[in-house]
Amino acid sequence: MKVTMLENEVWYGLAVSEGTKMPVGKDDDFSFAMQPVSTNNQYSPLLLSNKGRYIWGEDAFDTKISDGVIEVTSKLRPAELYEGYTDLRGAFRAAAEAHFPADGKLPPEEFFSKPQYNTWIELIYNQNQKDITEYCRHIVENDMPKGVIMIDDLWTPYYGNWEFDRVKFPDPKGMIDLLHEWGFKVMLWICPFVSPDSFEFRYLRDKGGLVRNPDGNVRIVGWWNGFSGVLDLSNPVDIEWFRSRCGHLTEDYGVDGFKFDAGDACFYRPDDKTAGNVTPNEQCRLWADIGLGYPYNEYRACYRNAGRPLVQRLQDKSHSWTGHGINELIPNMLAQGILGYSYGCPDMVGGGSFSDFLPGSTKFDPELFVRYCATAALMPMIQFSAAPWRVLDDEHYAMILGLMKLREEFLPTILELVKNSAKTGEPAVRYMEYVFPGQGFEKVLDQFCLGDDIIVAPVLTKGTLTRDIALPDGKWKDHRTGKIYDGGKTITVDAPVDSLPIMERVR
């Protein structure tokens, strides 16, 4: 199918990883493939226009844009063009209602009301009971709010053996009971890989499980931690086994839920032999379906699972101002929202690369860490991994505590917006163009609307102590100073390192 762009028309969507390239217009050359796909974050066969049009596919499609013409091709069911919805918001509402309606359910409130914590940066592959307990103790002692704690990779002896390593965790239930007593919810990292030469691998192989090569032998998949068998998520054998292991952890240890990592379509192949004869994209979708059985869940890779109570994290960001760092947080969170993934988390504060936080690292930048925190502070969720009380001096750590108080101030608004997401599908974090169509904000990607009445404009460049903010028509109040500004222009406000520029609409 080919679609010719209208005058001044631009398009958004497809994949969160493409957020910095959005929107695309008639002067852009752009391509994105879903057959197969290489992205490691959320994506959907959906394009939306600021002129009230959208393209939707019941199956994945590839996109090429050149000379003002959009060409989409699918190997399965063809995509369709839908028109007549006025603007970007109208197009989104129509698409959501027709193709991924909100199911009325919301992830548990703790995901929004408190920070999340993840043990990855502090412990890396040495996840263990003693240090996890100490990490949580330090959260309490350093006056951070208690929230969800995610125990990351390698709490288990090997992949597929979803049981605590008893050398590292001599009393896992006692640890979880203690963390519950302190006010934490406990989640475990988990994935669809099964180590070869293991009991679990042989069991699933002999039962007819696991993804197979065309010749019927189990396929060994290369991934970031080595080589493993991978669950066939269309196979009842694999699903029943995996859910039984999750059930053991929740029932016998009191685990609250799971960080469902991997599941990316790129770990599957079109010629895989599977029970349901499904595509790699469908494997990714089915992986997210599992999480619907566990209210405490988190995903990084997702396909066509918008409108559902799934926590969606941005893929790992670097500790940097540019590249895949802080500069991507707003564009990618906006892309999450316009694709219908409303319950987003902008990765770990400061980024998820552990080497940047090792003692003596020359890459670590306290100013960047604080600005990262400020950028995430009014997004639906915020997650820490690198312990701010360890990596920061007292002055910068006080800034983090101040930003947490700022988040608490806006928490009623955030909760109201995510509850609305559960009813309507509309995201809490919105493009300027979504809320203020036709005012020239189509390509504004460095500030966002929190709902319809708040504009958040974090500082995203090093050493900068002022912020230019594009204001829509009307009157706007600077949250920090109380000063009232006339809209319809760009203003400049002071932005000390300990602050977050916020403009509130004066009704």
N, C-alpha and C positions, 0 to 999 in steps of 0.2 A: 504494500500500500504506500502511496505517495501523497503527502499533504503539503500544499504550498502555504507558506506563512503569510499572514495578513500584515497590513501596514503597522509597524511598531509592535509587532507581536514577538514575545519571547516565551521560552518553554523551560519548565522545571521538572525534576523527578529522576526516575530510573534507579539511581543508586546513591547511597550516602557517600560513598567514596568519591563521587563526582561533584560533591557540594561546592567546591571552590571554582568549578567550571560553569556553574549555573548562574543565571539562566543562559540559554543559548538562543541567538537570534539569527536574522537573515545574513549577517556578515560573518558568522562563525562557521568553521569547519569542525565537526565533532563526530565521534563514533563511539559506540559502546556495544559490546557483545554480551549476550546472555546464553549463547548456544555454542560452545560452553562459556561459562562466566569465570572471571578470575578475581572478582572482588571478594574481600574478606569481611564485609559488613552487610548491613541490611540492603535489600534491593527488591524491586517489584516491576512488573511490566506495565509501567504507568508514566505517561508524560502529561503535564498540565500547563495550560496557557494563561497568560494574563488577559487574554481576550475571551475567556469563558469557554474554551474548548479543552477536550482531553482525549488522549489515546490510551486505550486499555486492551490488554491481551489476557485471555484466559490461560494462555501458555506464554512462555518466554519469547521475546523477540529481540532481534538485533536492530540497532539504530544507526543510521548515517544521516548527517545533516550537512548540506552544502548548497550554496547559492540560494538560500531561502527555501529549500525543499527538504522535508523530512521523509526519509524512506525507512519503513519498518518491515522486516521480513521474519516470518516464523516458520519453523519446520513442522509445526503441528497446526493448531487452530489459528487462523489469521486474526490480527488485531483489528480493532474498529475505532473509528473517529466519532466522537460525540460533541455536539455543538449546542450553542444557545444559552449559556449560563453566565454571560455578562463579563465576569472577571475571574481572577485566580481563586478567590474564595468560593465563588459560585461553582467553578469547575471542580474544586476539591469536594465540596459538599455533595455535589451530584455523584461524583465518582465513589465517594465513601458510602453513600446510601445504596448505590447500585451494586457495588462489587466487594466492599469490605466493611459492612456496617458494624458500628461499635456494638459489642455484646452486653454492655451495661455493667461489666465487671472491671474492677480496678485492682492492681497489685496492692498488697498490704500497705497501710498508711505509713509504717515505719520506713519504707523506702524513700518517702518524700519528706517526712517530718524530722528525720534525723540524718546525719551523715552516714554513709556506708563506709566500711573499712575492709581492706583486703590485705592479706599477709604476704603478698608476693614480693614487694620491694624489700621488706625487712628481712625475710627468711629465704627468699629465692627457692631453691630446691631442698632446703633443710627445714621443711615444715615439721614441727614437733610440739608436743604438749607443753613443755616448760616455757618455750619462747612465745608461743601463742598466748598462753596465760599471762605472761609478763607484758606482752603488747597490749592486751586488753586492760591490764592493771594500769599501765601508763596512760591509756586513754582517759580513764577515770581520774587518775591523780593529776593530770594536766588540764582538767576542766573542759575536756571536749565532751560533747553530747554522746551518750551511749546509743548505738544503733545496730544495724546488721553487720556481722563480722563474717567475711568469706575466707575460709581456709583454702589456700590455693594448691597448686599442683605438687604431687608427690607426698601426700599424707598416707598413701597406700603403697604396698610393696612393689606393685607393677600395674600396668594398665589392664583393666578388665577384672582385676582382683579388688573389688570395691569393698575392702575391709581395712580398718586401721592397721598400720604397721605398728606392732606391739612393742618394738624397740623404741620407736619415736613417741608412741602414745601408750604408755603402760596402763592408763585408766581413762580411755576416751569418754566414757559416759560420765565419769566424775568431773572431767574437764568441762563437758558441755553443760552439766547441771550447774557448775559454778558460774559459767558465763551467763547462763539463764538467770541465775540468782542476782548477778550484777546488772542485769537489764539488757543483755545482748540477745539477738537472734543469731543462730549459727547456720551457715551454709557451707557446703563442700564443693570444691571443684570436681568436675566429672566430664568425661568425654566418651565418644563412641568407638574408641580404639581398644583392641584386645591384643596384648603381647603374644607373639608366637611362642612355641615351646612352653605353653602354660596349660594348666588343667582347663581353664575357662575356654581357651582357644580350641582345644581338642573336643570339649563337650559341645560347643556350638557347631563346630565343623561336622561332628558325627550326627548331630540333630538336623542337619541341613541348613544351618544358619550361616551368617557372614556373607559378604559380597563375594561373588565368584568371577573368575575370568571366563571368557566364552567357552573354554574347554571344560568348565565345571570345577576346576580347582580353586581353592580359596585364594583370593588376590591379596598380596602383601602391599600395603600402601606406605609410601614415604611421607612423613609429616615432620613437624619441627622438632619432635623429640625422638625420632628414629624411624623404625619400620614396624608396622603392626597389621593385623587383620582389622577390618572395619565392619561395624554392624550394618546389616541390611535393614533399614528402618521400615521397609515394606513387608518384612517377614515376621509373622506372629511369633515364631520361635525366638528371635532376637528381642522383640519388644517385651514379651512375657518374661524372659530371663532378666533383661535390664531393669524392668520395673520391680521385679522381685528383689534385686539387689538394692535399689533405692528404698523400697519398702522396709527392708531389713535395717537400713541406716536410720530411717525416720522412727521406726517402731522400737527398735532395741536400744538406740543411743539417744533418741530425742533430737536428731538433726532436723532443722526446720525447713531446709530446702537445698537447692543445688545451683551452682554456677555451671551451666551447660556450655562448655567450651567446644571449639571445633564444630563439626557438622557442616562445614563449608562444602559447597557443591564441587569445589576444585579437588576434593579428595575422592571424588567418584568419577567414573568415566561413562561416556555414552554407550560403550559396548559391555558394560558390567552385566553379568547375569544375576538378576534379582527376582525375588518371589513375586513381586507385583509388577515387574517389567516397567520400572519407573525411571525417570530421567534423573541426572545429578541434581537438578534444581528441586525436583520433588523430594529427593532424599533430605535436602536442606529444610524444606517445608515440614516434612514429617518429624525431623529432629525437634523442631519448635513445638509441634503438637504434643510431644511428651511433656514439655514443661507446663502445659495447661493443667496437669494433674498435681502440680506443686505450686501453691501461691507464691512461695518464696523461690523465685527463679531469676536467672540472668542469662541473656544471650548476646552474642556478638555477631554471629552470622544468621541471617534470616531471609527467607524468600516467601512473599505472598502471605504474611501472617499479620497484616495490619488489623487494627480494630480489636485486638485481643489483649488480655491482661498479662503481657509479657514484658519484662524489663529488658531494655535494649541499650547496650553499651556501645559507644564508639570504639572502633578498633584502636589498638595501642598507638598512643601519640608519643612523640619524642620530647625530651626536655630542651626545647628550642623555641625561638621566636618565629622562625620561618620553617620551610619544608613541611614536615608532617607534625608540626608542633602546635603552639597556642593559636596560631593563625588559622588552623582548620576547625577549631572548636565551634565557632558560630556558624560558618557555612554548612558544616556537616550536621549539626543539630537542627538547623533549619531544613535541611534535606530530609532528615529523619521525619520531621513533623509533616512535611508536605506529602510524604509517602504513606502517612497514616500510622507511623510508629510513634505514638504519643508519649510513651513512658520512657524517655531517654535519659541516659547518663553519659556525660561528656568525658569518659575515661577517668583515670586516676589523676588527682591534682598533682601537677608537676610533670606528668607523663609516666609511662609504664616501662621505661628502660632502666633496669636495676643498676647498670654500670654507671649511670649518671649520678647515683646517690651513694656510691661507695665512699668511705672515708678517703679524703685526699683527692676526690675527683675534681678536675679542672673545669669540667663542664657545668657544675652546679652553680646556679644563679639564684640567690634569695629573692631578688626583685621579680624574676620570672615566676618563681613558685607562688609568690603572693598574687601576682597578676593572673596566674592560672586559676587560683582559688576564687578571685573576684569574678572572673569570666564565668565560672561554674556556679557562683553563689546563688543566682536567681533562676537557674535552670531547674527542671523538675526534680533532679537528683544531683547529689554531689558525693564523690567517693575519694577517700584518702587511702594511700598505701604507704608511701614513704612517710614516716612519722614526722610531722612538722615540728614537734618539740625536740627531735633529735637533729634534724638537718638545718634548723634555723636558730639564729640567736634570739635573745629575749625580745628585742625590738621588733623583729619580723614576726615572731610567733604571736606577739600581742596583736599584730595586724590580722592574723588568721582568726583569732578569737573574736576580734571586732567584726570580721566578715560573717562569722557564724551568728553573731547577734543580729546583724543586718538581715541575714536569711530568715531568722526567727520572726523579725518584724514583718516580712513579706510572706510568711508561711501561710496565713489564711488565704491570701490571693492565689498562691501556688496550689493549695489543696482545692480551692474552688474551681480552678481551671482544669486540674486533672480529673476531678469528678465530672466536669462538663465533657471532658474527652471521652469518658466512659459512656456518656449518653449520646454524643454527637459525632465523635471521632475527631473533632477539631483539636489541633495541637495547642499546648500552652505557649510554646516558643514559636513565634510566627514571623514570616517575612514582613518587612515594612510594606511591600507591595500587596500582601494579603490583606492587611488592615486598612491601608490607605492607597487604594488603586488610583492610577492616573495622575499621581503627583510627582512622578519622576524617580520613584524609589525602586524600580525594577531590579537594579543591579547593586543595591546596597546590601553588603554581606558582612559588614563589620559592626553592626548593631542589630538588635532584634526587639520585637514587641513581646512583652509578657502580657498575654491577653490583648485587649484593645486599647487600654488606657495607660500603659507603662512602656517606656522605651529604655532599654538598657544598652549602654555604650561603653564596654570595657576598654581599657588601654591595652594595646596589643603590640606596642613597639618599645624597645628598651630605652630607658632614660627619659621617657616622655612624661611630662607633668601637666599637660593640658590635653583636652579632647575636643575635637570638632564633632558636633552632633547635628545630623540632618533632621530638622523638625517639620512635621506636617502642618497643615493649616490649623488654626486655633491658638489657644493659649496653653503654655506648658510651664510647670513648676520644677525647678531644680530641687531634688529631694534633699540634697546635702545643705544647701544654703537658703532654700525657701524663695529664691528670686523667681519672678514670673517673666517668661519670655513670650513674645509674639512668634507664632509659627510661620511656616511657609518660607523658611530660610535655614541656613546653616549657622550655628552659633559655636563659640568656643568657651569651654568652661575649664576651671582648674580641676586637676585630677591627681592629687597626691597619691603616693604608692599605697597608702592605707585606705583608699577610697574606691568606690564604684560609681561612676556617673549614671544617674537615673533621672529621667524626666517623667513627670506625672501629668496627665492631661487634666486641665482645669475645665470642669463642666459648667 
